[in-house]
Amino acid sequence: MVLELLRDYWYVLIVLLIVFAGLKTVNQGTIAVVTVFGRYQRVLRPGLRLLIPFIEQINKRISIQNRSVEMEFQAVTADQANVYFKSMLLYAVQNDQEETIKKVAFKFFSERDLMQALTRTIEGTIRSFVATKRQAEILGLRKEIIEYVKEQIDQLLEEWGYHLMDLQINDITFDQAIIDSMSRVVASNNLKAAAENEGQALLITKTKSAEAEGNAIKIAAEAERQAAQLRGQGVALFRAEVARGMSQAAEQMKQANLDTNVILFSMWTEAIKNFAEVGKGNIIFLDGSSEGMQKTMGQIMGMLQMKDNNK
């Protein structure tokens, strides 16, 4: 019976075989480019798609996912120093539009040719930038190098149907001799900075010490001035009290019709006694003779007389 069915419906089997031959699966993240006898025909989106068997062919499958590639190359600075770069390139197809897919599919013969052109273009762009800079500037220009590369090749990649998403420069190194010299320069600069800091610290310490010593001298001088002023005021008050006491005693003796020389003689002897008691070993020269006493008393009486006249 099976043979009879095959004999009667053989053409159905052939049609089914042809249909199944035209079914193709396009994976997610991929777009298939269909050609007819080598000529571009259309694109196929992800999923199960039907081609015209034996006529339409899938020429290429274009991935629209992000792709990365690592690059290592050398450049020469303006002062003839070798610089070695290690970088990572992240790129992708611009979009999934038909015109963009056609550019990607037919601009290059193979993926290898694309990668070679892309990496050589980026290397050449970085080399042209580095050639205008000195070796000492390169380490601080990582961001500027990336921005310069993107600016230079964005338009070119757009013509190829691609977009540069990111460029990371992971490592920048120099020849060992240059690295050693840079290390010595850094070490000498650190020593210089340390010496300058120590000098500044010493200067600050000396300055603060001098300021403190000056302030101490000012404080001591001010205290001495105030003490001297107070001592002077004390001596003046003492003298005023002595004069007032002497005046009062003299007035009382005059009222009692007594000779004022008696109180002067008493004060003279009391003064000599006080010198002896509280002198603490200091030498005080006094004329203790009767003539000396009379001379001193005469001076005191003269002062009292002048005071009475002023009154």
C-alpha atoms as a printed R data frame, in Angstrom:
    type eleno elety resid chain resno      x       y       z
1   ATOM     1    CA   MET     A     1  0.000   0.000   0.000
2   ATOM     2    CA   VAL     A     2  2.907   2.345   0.790
3   ATOM     3    CA   LEU     A     3  4.343   1.679  -2.593
4   ATOM     4    CA   GLU     A     4  1.026   2.499  -4.199
5   ATOM     5    CA   LEU     A     5  0.878   5.804  -2.294
6   ATOM     6    CA   LEU     A     6  4.385   6.654  -3.337
7   ATOM     7    CA   ARG     A     7  3.587   5.775  -6.904
8   ATOM     8    CA   ASP     A     8  0.406   7.868  -6.887
9   ATOM     9    CA   TYR     A     9  1.710  10.899  -4.899
10  ATOM    10    CA   TRP     A    10  5.385  10.969  -5.734
11  ATOM    11    CA   TYR     A    11  5.169  14.590  -6.780
12  ATOM    12    CA   VAL     A    12  3.971  15.558  -3.269
13  ATOM    13    CA   LEU     A    13  7.082  14.027  -1.790
14  ATOM    14    CA   ILE     A    14  9.257  15.974  -4.202
15  ATOM    15    CA   VAL     A    15  7.477  19.221  -3.281
16  ATOM    16    CA   LEU     A    16  7.991  18.543   0.405
17  ATOM    17    CA   LEU     A    17 11.665  17.853  -0.123
18  ATOM    18    CA   ILE     A    18 12.046  21.081  -2.074
19  ATOM    19    CA   VAL     A    19 10.216  23.053   0.627
20  ATOM    20    CA   PHE     A    20 12.345  21.579   3.417
21  ATOM    21    CA   ALA     A    21 15.453  22.324   1.378
22  ATOM    22    CA   GLY     A    22 14.450  25.992   1.327
23  ATOM    23    CA   LEU     A    23 13.895  26.282   5.099
24  ATOM    24    CA   LYS     A    24 16.739  28.048   6.878
25  ATOM    25    CA   THR     A    25 17.232  29.086  10.513
26  ATOM    26    CA   VAL     A    26 18.708  32.511  11.319
27  ATOM    27    CA   ASN     A    27 20.072  32.688  14.879
28  ATOM    28    CA   GLN     A    28 19.333  35.498  17.320
29  ATOM    29    CA   GLY     A    29 21.786  38.397  17.007
30  ATOM    30    CA   THR     A    30 22.479  37.484  13.381
31  ATOM    31    CA   ILE     A    31 21.164  38.725  10.045
32  ATOM    32    CA   ALA     A    32 21.519  36.581   6.918
33  ATOM    33    CA   VAL     A    33 22.325  38.131   3.529
34  ATOM    34    CA   VAL     A    34 20.580  36.362   0.635
35  ATOM    35    CA   THR     A    35 21.910  36.442  -2.915
36  ATOM    36    CA   VAL     A    36 20.554  35.081  -6.195
37  ATOM    37    CA   PHE     A    37 23.305  33.770  -8.456
38  ATOM    38    CA   GLY     A    38 25.796  35.988  -6.571
39  ATOM    39    CA   ARG     A    39 23.673  39.149  -6.713
40  ATOM    40    CA   TYR     A    40 22.287  40.709  -3.516
41  ATOM    41    CA   GLN     A    41 18.598  39.900  -3.030
42  ATOM    42    CA   ARG     A    42 17.444  40.554   0.524
43  ATOM    43    CA   VAL     A    43 18.152  40.053   4.216
44  ATOM    44    CA   LEU     A    44 16.673  37.548   6.627
45  ATOM    45    CA   ARG     A    45 15.896  38.391  10.277
46  ATOM    46    CA   PRO     A    46 16.325  35.880  13.134
47  ATOM    47    CA   GLY     A    47 13.946  32.906  13.049
48  ATOM    48    CA   LEU     A    48 12.852  30.175  10.610
49  ATOM    49    CA   ARG     A    49 12.941  31.548   7.067
50  ATOM    50    CA   LEU     A    50 12.074  30.140   3.637
51  ATOM    51    CA   LEU     A    51 14.342  30.541   0.623
52  ATOM    52    CA   ILE     A    52 13.692  29.701  -2.989
53  ATOM    53    CA   PRO     A    53 15.452  26.338  -3.226
54  ATOM    54    CA   PHE     A    54 18.481  26.096  -5.517
55  ATOM    55    CA   ILE     A    55 18.089  29.800  -6.461
56  ATOM    56    CA   GLU     A    56 18.462  31.876  -3.329
57  ATOM    57    CA   GLN     A    57 21.538  31.288  -1.238
58  ATOM    58    CA   ILE     A    58 22.697  32.694   2.125
59  ATOM    59    CA   ASN     A    59 25.875  34.505   1.202
60  ATOM    60    CA   LYS     A    60 26.884  35.706   4.705
61  ATOM    61    CA   ARG     A    61 25.623  35.726   8.231
62  ATOM    62    CA   ILE     A    62 26.306  39.139   9.827
63  ATOM    63    CA   SER     A    63 26.523  39.313  13.617
64  ATOM    64    CA   ILE     A    64 25.074  42.511  15.067
65  ATOM    65    CA   GLN     A    65 26.416  41.719  18.541
66  ATOM    66    CA   ASN     A    66 29.296  43.589  20.169
67  ATOM    67    CA   ARG     A    67 32.737  42.333  19.293
68  ATOM    68    CA   SER     A    68 36.131  43.002  20.862
69  ATOM    69    CA   VAL     A    69 39.716  42.624  19.824
70  ATOM    70    CA   GLU     A    70 43.004  43.146  21.675
71  ATOM    71    CA   MET     A    71 45.869  45.015  20.039
72  ATOM    72    CA   GLU     A    72 49.557  45.410  20.859
73  ATOM    73    CA   PHE     A    73 51.718  47.815  18.887
74  ATOM    74    CA   GLN     A    74 54.599  50.266  19.138
75  ATOM    75    CA   ALA     A    75 54.820  54.020  18.528
76  ATOM    76    CA   VAL     A    76 57.649  56.575  18.553
77  ATOM    77    CA   THR     A    77 57.420  59.957  20.293
78  ATOM    78    CA   ALA     A    78 58.740  63.289  19.035
79  ATOM    79    CA   ASP     A    79 61.910  62.822  21.106
80  ATOM    80    CA   GLN     A    80 62.515  59.341  19.614
81  ATOM    81    CA   ALA     A    81 61.334  57.254  22.568
82  ATOM    82    CA   ASN     A    82 59.655  53.908  21.928
83  ATOM    83    CA   VAL     A    83 56.198  53.540  23.462
84  ATOM    84    CA   TYR     A    84 54.414  50.181  23.683
85  ATOM    85    CA   PHE     A    85 50.627  50.072  23.811
86  ATOM    86    CA   LYS     A    86 48.227  47.325  24.865
87  ATOM    87    CA   SER     A    87 44.630  48.196  24.062
88  ATOM    88    CA   MET     A    88 41.178  46.658  23.727
89  ATOM    89    CA   LEU     A    89 38.804  47.653  20.945
90  ATOM    90    CA   LEU     A    90 35.030  47.256  21.275
91  ATOM    91    CA   TYR     A    91 32.977  47.678  18.105
92  ATOM    92    CA   ALA     A    92 29.706  46.583  16.522
93  ATOM    93    CA   VAL     A    93 27.571  46.902  13.406
94  ATOM    94    CA   GLN     A    94 25.920  50.327  13.383
95  ATOM    95    CA   ASN     A    95 22.355  49.005  13.189
96  ATOM    96    CA   ASP     A    96 20.285  46.267  11.577
97  ATOM    97    CA   GLN     A    97 19.003  48.376   8.692
98  ATOM    98    CA   GLU     A    98 19.251  46.819   5.240
99  ATOM    99    CA   GLU     A    99 21.652  49.424   3.815
100 ATOM   100    CA   THR     A   100 23.994  49.032   6.779
101 ATOM   101    CA   ILE     A   101 23.953  45.246   6.446
102 ATOM   102    CA   LYS     A   102 24.796  45.535   2.746
103 ATOM   103    CA   LYS     A   103 27.856  47.689   3.605
104 ATOM   104    CA   VAL     A   104 29.048  45.203   6.194
105 ATOM   105    CA   ALA     A   105 28.496  42.236   3.886
106 ATOM   106    CA   PHE     A   106 30.230  43.527   0.771
107 ATOM   107    CA   LYS     A   107 32.850  46.132   1.870
108 ATOM   108    CA   PHE     A   108 35.387  43.445   2.782
109 ATOM   109    CA   PHE     A   109 36.059  40.038   1.367
110 ATOM   110    CA   SER     A   110 36.266  38.397   4.767
111 ATOM   111    CA   GLU     A   111 36.170  39.088   8.501
112 ATOM   112    CA   ARG     A   112 39.935  38.791   8.591
113 ATOM   113    CA   ASP     A   113 40.337  41.634   6.077
114 ATOM   114    CA   LEU     A   114 38.016  43.810   8.156
115 ATOM   115    CA   MET     A   115 39.961  43.193  11.355
116 ATOM   116    CA   GLN     A   116 43.261  43.909   9.645
117 ATOM   117    CA   ALA     A   117 41.994  47.206   8.228
118 ATOM   118    CA   LEU     A   118 40.388  48.217  11.525
119 ATOM   119    CA   THR     A   119 43.416  47.494  13.720
120 ATOM   120    CA   ARG     A   120 45.901  49.026  11.289
121 ATOM   121    CA   THR     A   121 43.786  52.178  11.030
122 ATOM   122    CA   ILE     A   122 43.640  52.586  14.813
123 ATOM   123    CA   GLU     A   123 47.345  51.849  15.220
124 ATOM   124    CA   GLY     A   124 48.226  54.409  12.546
125 ATOM   125    CA   THR     A   125 45.995  57.034  14.158
126 ATOM   126    CA   ILE     A   126 47.588  56.538  17.575
127 ATOM   127    CA   ARG     A   127 51.085  56.586  16.086
128 ATOM   128    CA   SER     A   128 50.395  59.888  14.319
129 ATOM   129    CA   PHE     A   129 49.203  61.392  17.616
130 ATOM   130    CA   VAL     A   130 52.133  60.060  19.659
131 ATOM   131    CA   ALA     A   131 54.637  61.343  17.073
132 ATOM   132    CA   THR     A   132 53.661  64.931  17.994
133 ATOM   133    CA   LYS     A   133 54.176  64.447  21.743
134 ATOM   134    CA   ARG     A   134 57.203  64.025  23.968
135 ATOM   135    CA   GLN     A   135 57.862  60.904  26.000
136 ATOM   136    CA   ALA     A   136 57.199  62.661  29.328
137 ATOM   137    CA   GLU     A   137 53.712  63.714  28.170
138 ATOM   138    CA   ILE     A   138 52.388  60.355  26.985
139 ATOM   139    CA   LEU     A   139 51.411  58.842  30.351
140 ATOM   140    CA   GLY     A   140 49.142  61.779  31.113
141 ATOM   141    CA   LEU     A   141 47.422  61.801  27.699
142 ATOM   142    CA   ARG     A   142 45.572  58.468  27.816
143 ATOM   143    CA   LYS     A   143 42.134  60.113  27.617
144 ATOM   144    CA   GLU     A   144 43.227  62.540  24.891
145 ATOM   145    CA   ILE     A   145 44.567  59.658  22.767
146 ATOM   146    CA   ILE     A   146 41.244  57.816  22.949
147 ATOM   147    CA   GLU     A   147 39.247  60.919  22.046
148 ATOM   148    CA   TYR     A   148 41.583  61.663  19.139
149 ATOM   149    CA   VAL     A   149 41.226  58.127  17.737
150 ATOM   150    CA   LYS     A   150 37.430  58.211  17.948
151 ATOM   151    CA   GLU     A   151 37.311  61.577  16.246
152 ATOM   152    CA   GLN     A   152 39.546  60.425  13.399
153 ATOM   153    CA   ILE     A   153 38.017  57.038  12.550
154 ATOM   154    CA   ASP     A   154 34.304  57.426  13.354
155 ATOM   155    CA   GLN     A   155 33.502  58.627   9.834
156 ATOM   156    CA   LEU     A   156 35.581  55.879   8.238
157 ATOM   157    CA   LEU     A   157 33.913  53.150  10.293
158 ATOM   158    CA   GLU     A   158 30.516  54.563   9.393
159 ATOM   159    CA   GLU     A   159 31.345  54.048   5.726
160 ATOM   160    CA   TRP     A   160 32.113  50.417   6.533
161 ATOM   161    CA   GLY     A   161 28.858  50.019   8.456
162 ATOM   162    CA   TYR     A   162 30.503  49.761  11.885
163 ATOM   163    CA   HIS     A   163 30.625  51.907  15.009
164 ATOM   164    CA   LEU     A   164 33.507  52.208  17.489
165 ATOM   165    CA   MET     A   165 31.889  51.761  20.899
166 ATOM   166    CA   ASP     A   166 34.950  51.946  23.110
167 ATOM   167    CA   LEU     A   167 38.726  51.979  23.019
168 ATOM   168    CA   GLN     A   168 40.587  51.123  26.209
169 ATOM   169    CA   ILE     A   169 44.337  51.656  26.479
170 ATOM   170    CA   ASN     A   170 45.189  49.145  29.172
171 ATOM   171    CA   ASP     A   171 48.943  49.584  29.343
172 ATOM   172    CA   ILE     A   172 51.573  52.100  28.195
173 ATOM   173    CA   THR     A   173 55.208  51.119  28.664
174 ATOM   174    CA   PHE     A   174 58.633  52.310  27.505
175 ATOM   175    CA   ASP     A   175 62.043  50.790  26.958
176 ATOM   176    CA   GLN     A   176 63.700  49.572  30.170
177 ATOM   177    CA   ALA     A   177 66.355  52.297  30.001
178 ATOM   178    CA   ILE     A   178 63.671  54.972  29.838
179 ATOM   179    CA   ILE     A   179 61.745  53.362  32.705
180 ATOM   180    CA   ASP     A   180 64.916  53.325  34.833
181 ATOM   181    CA   SER     A   181 65.663  56.968  34.067
182 ATOM   182    CA   MET     A   182 62.070  57.943  34.858
183 ATOM   183    CA   SER     A   183 62.343  56.116  38.180
184 ATOM   184    CA   ARG     A   184 65.519  58.021  39.011
185 ATOM   185    CA   VAL     A   185 63.852  61.318  38.098
186 ATOM   186    CA   VAL     A   186 60.866  60.510  40.301
187 ATOM   187    CA   ALA     A   187 63.161  59.481  43.159
188 ATOM   188    CA   SER     A   188 65.235  62.669  42.867
189 ATOM   189    CA   ASN     A   189 62.095  64.793  42.745
190 ATOM   190    CA   ASN     A   190 60.798  63.041  45.851
191 ATOM   191    CA   LEU     A   191 64.092  63.672  47.653
192 ATOM   192    CA   LYS     A   192 63.995  67.304  46.577
193 ATOM   193    CA   ALA     A   193 60.419  67.675  47.781
194 ATOM   194    CA   ALA     A   194 61.317  65.991  51.075
195 ATOM   195    CA   ALA     A   195 64.273  68.338  51.571
196 ATOM   196    CA   GLU     A   196 62.115  71.347  50.794
197 ATOM   197    CA   ASN     A   197 59.468  70.133  53.224
198 ATOM   198    CA   GLU     A   198 62.066  69.578  55.928
199 ATOM   199    CA   GLY     A   199 63.480  73.051  55.308
200 ATOM   200    CA   GLN     A   200 60.033  74.586  55.508
201 ATOM   201    CA   ALA     A   201 59.313  72.662  58.702
202 ATOM   202    CA   LEU     A   202 62.613  73.816  60.245
203 ATOM   203    CA   LEU     A   203 61.928  77.407  59.183
204 ATOM   204    CA   ILE     A   204 58.460  77.270  60.697
205 ATOM   205    CA   THR     A   205 59.868  75.761  63.908
206 ATOM   206    CA   LYS     A   206 62.569  78.440  64.164
207 ATOM   207    CA   THR     A   207 60.081  81.194  63.366
208 ATOM   208    CA   LYS     A   208 57.575  79.984  65.926
209 ATOM   209    CA   SER     A   209 60.341  79.591  68.532
210 ATOM   210    CA   ALA     A   210 61.563  83.133  67.862
211 ATOM   211    CA   GLU     A   211 58.020  84.447  68.033
212 ATOM   212    CA   ALA     A   212 57.449  82.628  71.334
213 ATOM   213    CA   GLU     A   213 60.738  83.949  72.743
214 ATOM   214    CA   GLY     A   214 59.876  87.468  71.612
215 ATOM   215    CA   ASN     A   215 56.433  87.228  73.149
216 ATOM   216    CA   ALA     A   216 57.976  85.938  76.387
217 ATOM   217    CA   ILE     A   217 60.391  88.897  76.447
218 ATOM   218    CA   LYS     A   218 57.513  91.294  75.792
219 ATOM   219    CA   ILE     A   219 55.456  89.742  78.572
220 ATOM   220    CA   ALA     A   220 58.412  89.838  81.006
221 ATOM   221    CA   ALA     A   221 59.193  93.447  80.054
222 ATOM   222    CA   GLU     A   222 55.563  94.449  80.500
223 ATOM   223    CA   ALA     A   223 55.466  92.693  83.881
224 ATOM   224    CA   GLU     A   224 58.703  94.402  84.917
225 ATOM   225    CA   ARG     A   225 57.345  97.760  83.781
226 ATOM   226    CA   GLN     A   226 54.171  97.268  85.760
227 ATOM   227    CA   ALA     A   227 56.171  96.066  88.797
228 ATOM   228    CA   ALA     A   228 58.474  99.091  88.575
229 ATOM   229    CA   GLN     A   229 55.483 101.349  88.252
230 ATOM   230    CA   LEU     A   230 53.895  99.752  91.284
231 ATOM   231    CA   ARG     A   231 57.180 100.008  93.225
232 ATOM   232    CA   GLY     A   232 57.439 103.669  92.286
233 ATOM   233    CA   GLN     A   233 53.888 104.269  93.331
234 ATOM   234    CA   GLY     A   234 54.606 102.488  96.640
235 ATOM   235    CA   VAL     A   235 57.719 104.590  97.280
236 ATOM   236    CA   ALA     A   236 55.799 107.746  96.423
237 ATOM   237    CA   LEU     A   237 52.970 106.783  98.782
238 ATOM   238    CA   PHE     A   238 55.532 105.944 101.475
239 ATOM   239    CA   ARG     A   239 57.218 109.296 101.069
240 ATOM   240    CA   ALA     A   240 53.906 111.098 101.093
241 ATOM   241    CA   GLU     A   241 52.881 109.323 104.297
242 ATOM   242    CA   VAL     A   242 56.228 110.079 105.914
243 ATOM   243    CA   ALA     A   243 55.973 113.732 104.960
244 ATOM   244    CA   ARG     A   244 52.386 113.886 106.181
245 ATOM   245    CA   GLY     A   245 53.342 112.256 109.508
246 ATOM   246    CA   MET     A   246 56.295 114.573 109.935
247 ATOM   247    CA   SER     A   247 54.170 117.607 109.183
248 ATOM   248    CA   GLN     A   248 51.515 116.548 111.649
249 ATOM   249    CA   ALA     A   249 54.101 115.845 114.368
250 ATOM   250    CA   ALA     A   250 55.790 119.204 113.787
251 ATOM   251    CA   GLU     A   251 52.482 121.025 113.959
252 ATOM   252    CA   GLN     A   252 51.581 119.311 117.221
253 ATOM   253    CA   MET     A   253 54.976 120.153 118.750
254 ATOM   254    CA   LYS     A   254 54.620 123.785 117.690
255 ATOM   255    CA   GLN     A   255 51.220 123.922 119.328
256 ATOM   256    CA   ALA     A   256 52.748 122.428 122.503
257 ATOM   257    CA   ASN     A   257 55.657 124.946 122.372
258 ATOM   258    CA   LEU     A   258 58.154 122.069 122.026
259 ATOM   259    CA   ASP     A   259 61.322 122.092 119.981
260 ATOM   260    CA   THR     A   260 60.784 120.296 116.679
261 ATOM   261    CA   ASN     A   261 64.378 119.131 116.679
262 ATOM   262    CA   VAL     A   262 63.368 116.507 119.230
263 ATOM   263    CA   ILE     A   263 61.084 114.678 116.774
264 ATOM   264    CA   LEU     A   264 63.628 115.059 113.993
265 ATOM   265    CA   PHE     A   265 66.291 113.567 116.238
266 ATOM   266    CA   SER     A   266 63.917 110.713 117.125
267 ATOM   267    CA   MET     A   267 63.144 110.036 113.445
268 ATOM   268    CA   TRP     A   268 66.861 110.115 112.647
269 ATOM   269    CA   THR     A   269 67.657 107.514 115.271
270 ATOM   270    CA   GLU     A   270 64.679 105.365 114.212
271 ATOM   271    CA   ALA     A   271 65.853 105.475 110.581
272 ATOM   272    CA   ILE     A   272 69.371 104.352 111.589
273 ATOM   273    CA   LYS     A   273 67.883 101.546 113.693
274 ATOM   274    CA   ASN     A   274 65.682 100.404 110.780
275 ATOM   275    CA   PHE     A   275 68.637 100.380 108.403
276 ATOM   276    CA   ALA     A   276 70.489  98.123 110.807
277 ATOM   277    CA   GLU     A   277 67.584  95.708 111.293
278 ATOM   278    CA   VAL     A   278 66.362  95.219 107.698
279 ATOM   279    CA   GLY     A   279 69.462  96.006 105.721
280 ATOM   280    CA   LYS     A   280 70.197  92.280 105.071
281 ATOM   281    CA   GLY     A   281 73.928  92.855 104.981
282 ATOM   282    CA   ASN     A   282 73.802  95.708 102.464
283 ATOM   283    CA   ILE     A   283 76.242  98.561 103.149
284 ATOM   284    CA   ILE     A   284 74.685 101.993 103.600
285 ATOM   285    CA   PHE     A   285 76.963 104.945 104.191
286 ATOM   286    CA   LEU     A   286 75.533 107.535 106.611
287 ATOM   287    CA   ASP     A   287 77.196 110.446 108.336
288 ATOM   288    CA   GLY     A   288 76.445 109.560 111.964
289 ATOM   289    CA   SER     A   289 78.298 112.505 113.470
290 ATOM   290    CA   SER     A   290 76.495 115.330 115.208
291 ATOM   291    CA   GLU     A   291 77.462 117.651 112.363
292 ATOM   292    CA   GLY     A   292 76.023 115.213 109.854
293 ATOM   293    CA   MET     A   293 72.830 114.903 111.844
294 ATOM   294    CA   GLN     A   294 72.571 118.691 112.124
295 ATOM   295    CA   LYS     A   295 73.149 119.016 108.403
296 ATOM   296    CA   THR     A   296 70.456 116.433 107.602
297 ATOM   297    CA   MET     A   297 68.032 117.967 110.073
298 ATOM   298    CA   GLY     A   298 68.724 121.384 108.625
299 ATOM   299    CA   GLN     A   299 67.810 120.057 105.169
300 ATOM   300    CA   ILE     A   300 64.620 118.540 106.544
301 ATOM   301    CA   MET     A   301 63.736 121.772 108.382
302 ATOM   302    CA   GLY     A   302 64.388 123.698 105.212
303 ATOM   303    CA   MET     A   303 61.968 121.441 103.343
304 ATOM   304    CA   LEU     A   304 59.364 121.950 106.075
305 ATOM   305    CA   GLN     A   305 59.931 125.707 105.984
306 ATOM   306    CA   MET     A   306 59.436 125.731 102.212
307 ATOM   307    CA   LYS     A   307 56.221 123.787 102.690
308 ATOM   308    CA   ASP     A   308 54.993 126.317 105.287
309 ATOM   309    CA   ASN     A   309 55.849 129.182 102.974
310 ATOM   310    CA   ASN     A   310 53.961 127.530 100.140
311 ATOM   311    CA   LYS     A   311 50.935 127.248 102.369
